[in-house]
Amino acid sequence: MEDSSLRHILEILKGGGVIAWPSDTTWALLARADSPLALQRVYEIKQRPAHKPFQLLVADESVANELLDPSFDRRDFLILQKAFWPGPLTLVAPAAESAPAGVVYRQKVGVRLPDDEDLRRLLRGLGGYAAATSLNVASQRPAGSYRQALMYADQVDVIVAGKAGGKPASTVFELPQRKVLRPGALTRQQILAALEEK
């Protein structure tokens, strides 16, 4: 993506806008995680209950680690980070006090490093992370093409032209419980195998 296009999208997000982005898994909605108004717009687009938080897409591993409770035992987290990032694994772990309150639920936060260099560039410009969720109304399938994404044109500020990765949504895995909260691209067996190898 050209720098000028990235800057334009970045300014929209910094101003509290909501965008649709073709991520490495599915089409995604992105918004500033520290903007209650932007998050509220995403909840309205999704028609999603407010008690279901959004994940954070992060620019790199160091940003993810800064969002975690300093007292959290990170051994499993670091193993899975090395094994599956960048990629379709969202790790839910105890949140640092500095994590944006709007994406923290029961003192935990979900983080993922996407396999998309343009998206990571965007996230770096936004301070390292953004709130994200699949582009769909709750209980419906995520948008699978640019044409389907255009159905949301009147609800978002920008739809970034492109093609999503076409993979299932990320697997959401909770630590330290080692529990799958949402099945996705990676199986529980794959995740546990990576942990047992170490």
C-alpha positions in Angstrom: 0.0 0.0 0.0 1.3 3.5 -0.9 2.3 5.7 2.0 -0.2 8.4 1.1 -3.1 5.9 1.3 -1.9 4.5 4.6 -1.6 8.1 6.0 -5.2 8.8 4.9 -6.5 5.7 6.6 -4.4 6.4 9.7 -5.9 10.0 10.0 -9.4 8.5 9.8 -8.7 6.1 12.7 -7.0 8.7 14.8 -10.1 10.9 14.4 -12.3 8.1 15.8 -13.3 6.6 12.5 -14.1 3.0 11.7 -12.6 1.2 8.7 -13.1 -2.2 7.0 -9.8 -3.9 6.2 -9.1 -7.2 4.3 -7.0 -8.9 7.0 -4.9 -12.1 6.8 -7.9 -14.1 8.0 -11.3 -12.4 7.3 -12.5 -8.9 6.5 -12.2 -6.9 9.7 -13.5 -3.8 11.4 -10.8 -1.6 12.9 -11.1 1.3 15.4 -9.1 3.1 18.0 -9.2 1.0 21.2 -9.0 4.0 23.4 -12.0 5.8 21.8 -15.3 4.8 23.5 -17.3 6.5 20.6 -15.4 4.5 18.0 -15.9 1.3 19.9 -19.6 2.0 20.3 -19.9 2.4 16.5 -18.3 -1.0 16.0 -20.7 -2.6 18.5 -23.6 -1.0 16.6 -22.4 -2.3 13.2 -21.9 -5.7 14.7 -25.2 -5.6 16.7 -23.1 -7.3 19.4 -23.7 -7.3 23.1 -21.5 -4.9 24.9 -20.1 -7.5 27.3 -18.3 -9.3 24.4 -15.0 -7.4 24.0 -13.0 -6.9 20.9 -9.5 -8.2 20.4 -6.5 -6.0 19.8 -4.4 -6.4 16.7 -0.8 -5.5 17.5 2.1 -4.2 15.5 4.7 -6.5 17.0 5.4 -8.9 19.9 6.7 -6.2 22.2 3.4 -4.2 22.0 1.5 -7.4 22.9 3.8 -8.0 25.9 3.3 -4.4 27.2 -0.4 -5.0 27.3 -0.1 -7.9 29.7 -0.1 -7.9 33.5 3.6 -7.8 34.6 2.9 -10.5 37.2 1.5 -12.9 34.6 3.7 -16.0 34.0 4.3 -15.6 30.3 6.0 -18.9 29.4 3.0 -20.4 27.5 2.3 -17.0 26.0 5.9 -16.7 24.6 5.9 -20.2 23.3 2.7 -19.7 21.4 3.7 -16.3 20.2 6.9 -17.8 18.7 5.0 -20.8 17.2 2.1 -19.1 15.6 2.7 -15.3 15.2 2.2 -13.6 12.9 -0.9 -15.6 12.2 -4.5 -16.7 13.2 -4.1 -17.1 17.0 -5.6 -14.6 19.5 -4.2 -15.0 23.0 -6.3 -14.0 25.9 -4.3 -13.2 29.0 -4.3 -11.0 32.2 -4.3 -7.4 31.1 -1.9 -4.6 32.3 -3.4 -1.6 33.9 -2.4 0.4 30.9 -4.5 -1.8 28.5 -7.4 0.1 27.0 -10.4 -0.4 29.3 -12.8 -0.8 26.4 -11.3 -4.1 25.3 -10.6 -5.5 28.8 -13.1 -8.1 30.1 -12.7 -9.8 33.5 -9.3 -8.3 33.7 -8.1 -10.0 30.5 -7.3 -8.8 27.0 -7.1 -10.6 23.7 -4.1 -9.9 21.4 -3.1 -11.0 17.9 -0.2 -10.2 15.6 -1.6 -10.3 12.0 0.3 -11.7 9.1 -0.1 -8.5 7.1 2.7 -6.0 6.8 0.6 -3.1 5.6 -1.7 -3.6 8.6 1.2 -3.8 11.0 2.5 -0.5 9.5 -0.9 1.0 10.1 -0.9 -0.3 13.7 2.5 1.2 14.4 1.2 4.6 13.3 -1.8 4.3 15.6 0.4 3.7 18.7 0.9 0.0 18.3 -2.6 -1.5 18.3 -6.2 -1.2 17.3 -9.5 -2.8 18.3 -10.6 -5.4 15.8 -13.4 -7.8 15.0 -14.7 -9.6 11.9 -16.8 -7.6 9.4 -20.3 -9.0 9.9 -23.4 -8.7 12.0 -23.2 -11.0 15.0 -24.2 -14.6 14.3 -23.7 -14.1 10.5 -20.7 -15.1 8.4 -17.9 -12.6 8.0 -17.7 -10.7 4.7 -15.7 -12.9 2.4 -15.1 -10.5 -0.5 -14.7 -6.9 -1.4 -18.2 -7.0 -2.9 -19.7 -8.3 0.4 -17.7 -5.7 2.4 -19.3 -2.9 0.3 -22.6 -3.8 1.9 -21.3 -2.0 5.0 -20.3 1.2 3.0 -22.8 3.4 4.7 -21.7 2.3 8.2 -17.9 2.7 8.0 -15.7 5.6 7.0 -13.5 3.6 4.6 -13.5 0.2 3.0 -9.9 -0.6 2.0 -9.8 -2.3 -1.4 -8.2 -5.7 -1.4 -8.6 -9.4 -0.7 -8.8 -11.0 2.7 -6.7 -14.0 3.5 -9.6 -16.3 3.1 -8.7 -18.3 6.3 -11.2 -19.0 9.1 -11.2 -16.5 11.9 -8.4 -16.8 14.5 -8.6 -19.3 17.2 -9.1 -17.6 20.6 -7.0 -19.3 23.3 -7.1 -18.3 27.0 -4.1 -18.4 29.3 -3.1 -19.6 31.8 -6.2 -21.9 31.6 -5.1 -23.3 28.2 -8.7 -23.1 27.1 -10.1 -22.5 23.6 -12.7 -19.7 23.8 -13.5 -19.8 20.1 -12.5 -22.4 17.5 -10.8 -21.1 14.4 -8.0 -21.6 12.0 -5.8 -23.5 14.5 -7.0 -26.6 16.4 -6.6 -27.1 20.1 -4.4 -30.1 19.3 -2.0 -27.9 17.3 -1.8 -25.4 20.1 -1.3 -27.9 22.8 1.3 -29.7 20.7 3.4 -26.5 20.5 3.2 -26.2 24.3 4.2 -29.8 24.9 7.2 -29.5 22.6 8.9 -27.1 25.0 
